[in-house]
């Protein structure tokens, strides 16, 4: 009789937290845009008219957007404002995924991150929903741990 290996359950995405350098009051409801791609450089060799060589180029990382309900803390706003004034403070940002038990199972670390966009929440009369602000970050490189 053949033995079947235990099938691991997929990890859900609702159990996560974000660490933003020395900022301790940053609780986020959403994190999106973690993406890495490799550019492809095309090289055409003389005499080989039927072939275009495709070579791996540089890695490119898309910006990451963090969303959270507005709180009385202004630490993220001050970081954005300082960047806007040309005083760029790069921070290491970690997006940490947890399993159902709360154990850390995966960590994406964005190195040398800095804010490039801040978005205020939409305001709608008659609605009773949380005011969500967004902060978009650019970064140098990505590690998966």
C-alpha positions as CSV (number, residue, x, y, z in Angstrom):
1,X,0.0,0.0,0.0
2,X,1.4,3.4,-1.0
3,X,1.9,6.0,1.7
4,X,0.7,9.4,1.1
5,X,2.6,12.4,2.5
6,X,0.7,14.8,4.6
7,X,-0.4,17.7,2.5
8,X,0.6,21.1,3.9
9,X,-2.2,23.6,4.1
10,X,-1.7,26.9,2.4
11,X,-0.9,29.8,4.7
12,X,-3.6,32.5,4.8
13,X,-2.7,36.1,4.3
14,X,-4.7,37.7,7.1
15,X,-2.1,36.9,9.7
16,X,0.7,39.4,9.1
17,X,2.4,42.4,10.6
18,X,4.8,45.1,9.3
19,X,7.9,46.3,11.0
20,X,9.0,49.8,9.8
21,X,12.5,50.5,11.1
22,X,12.2,52.2,14.5
23,X,8.6,53.2,14.0
24,X,6.6,51.2,16.6
25,X,3.0,52.5,16.1
26,X,2.5,51.3,12.6
27,X,-0.3,48.7,12.4
28,X,-1.4,47.9,8.8
29,X,-4.6,46.4,7.4
30,X,-3.2,45.7,4.0
31,X,0.2,45.3,2.2
32,X,0.4,45.0,-1.5
33,X,2.8,45.2,-4.4
34,X,5.7,43.0,-3.3
35,X,7.0,42.1,-6.7
36,X,10.4,41.4,-8.2
37,X,11.2,40.9,-11.9
38,X,14.3,40.5,-14.0
39,X,14.7,42.7,-17.0
40,X,15.6,40.9,-20.2
41,X,18.3,42.4,-22.4
42,X,18.2,41.5,-26.1
43,X,21.4,41.1,-28.0
44,X,21.6,40.7,-31.8
45,X,24.8,39.2,-33.2
46,X,25.9,40.2,-36.6
47,X,25.5,37.4,-39.2
48,X,22.9,35.6,-37.1
49,X,19.8,37.4,-38.5
50,X,17.4,34.7,-37.4
51,X,18.3,34.9,-33.7
52,X,17.9,37.4,-30.9
53,X,19.8,36.4,-27.8
54,X,17.9,37.2,-24.6
55,X,20.0,37.6,-21.5
56,X,19.1,38.3,-17.9
57,X,19.5,41.9,-17.0
58,X,19.0,43.8,-13.8
59,X,16.5,43.0,-11.0
60,X,13.6,45.5,-10.6
61,X,11.4,45.8,-7.5
62,X,8.0,47.5,-7.6
63,X,6.9,49.9,-4.9
64,X,5.0,48.4,-1.9
65,X,1.8,50.0,-0.6
66,X,0.9,49.9,3.0
67,X,-2.7,50.7,4.2
68,X,-3.9,51.4,7.7
69,X,-6.6,53.0,9.6
70,X,-5.7,56.5,10.6
71,X,-4.6,56.9,14.3
72,X,-3.4,59.7,16.4
73,X,0.2,58.7,15.7
74,X,1.9,60.8,13.2
75,X,5.2,58.9,12.9
76,X,4.6,57.8,9.3
77,X,3.5,61.2,8.3
78,X,6.7,62.8,9.8
79,X,8.8,60.2,7.9
80,X,7.0,61.1,4.6
81,X,7.4,64.8,5.4
82,X,11.1,64.6,6.0
83,X,11.6,62.7,2.8
84,X,9.6,65.4,1.0
85,X,12.0,68.0,2.4
86,X,15.0,66.0,1.0
87,X,16.0,64.5,4.3
88,X,15.7,60.9,3.3
89,X,15.8,58.4,6.1
90,X,16.0,54.9,4.7
91,X,14.6,52.1,6.8
92,X,14.5,48.4,6.8
93,X,10.9,47.2,6.4
94,X,9.8,43.7,7.1
95,X,6.5,42.1,6.2
96,X,6.0,39.1,8.4
97,X,3.5,36.3,7.7
98,X,2.1,34.2,10.5
99,X,0.3,30.9,10.5
100,X,-3.0,30.2,12.3
101,X,-1.2,29.6,15.5
102,X,0.6,33.0,15.3
103,X,4.0,31.6,14.6
104,X,6.2,33.5,12.1
105,X,6.5,31.4,8.9
106,X,7.9,33.8,6.3
107,X,9.4,37.3,6.2
108,X,10.0,39.6,3.3
109,X,12.6,42.3,4.1
110,X,12.7,45.5,2.0
111,X,16.1,47.1,2.4
112,X,16.7,50.9,2.3
113,X,13.0,51.7,2.0
114,X,11.7,55.3,1.9
115,X,8.3,56.8,1.3
116,X,7.4,58.0,-2.2
117,X,3.7,58.6,-1.9
118,X,1.1,59.2,0.8
119,X,-2.6,59.0,0.2
120,X,-5.3,60.4,2.5
121,X,-8.5,58.5,3.0
122,X,-11.6,59.2,0.9
123,X,-14.2,61.1,2.9
124,X,-17.9,60.2,2.3
125,X,-20.8,61.7,4.2
126,X,-23.2,59.1,5.5
127,X,-20.6,56.3,5.7
128,X,-19.4,54.8,9.0
129,X,-16.2,53.1,7.7
130,X,-12.6,53.4,8.9
131,X,-10.5,56.2,7.5
132,X,-7.7,54.3,5.7
133,X,-4.5,56.1,4.6
134,X,-1.9,54.6,2.3
135,X,1.9,54.9,2.2
136,X,3.9,53.8,-0.8
137,X,7.5,52.8,-0.4
138,X,10.4,52.4,-2.8
139,X,13.3,50.1,-1.8
140,X,16.6,48.9,-3.0
141,X,16.4,45.1,-2.6
142,X,14.2,42.3,-1.3
143,X,15.1,39.3,0.9
144,X,12.8,36.3,1.6
145,X,13.6,34.7,4.9
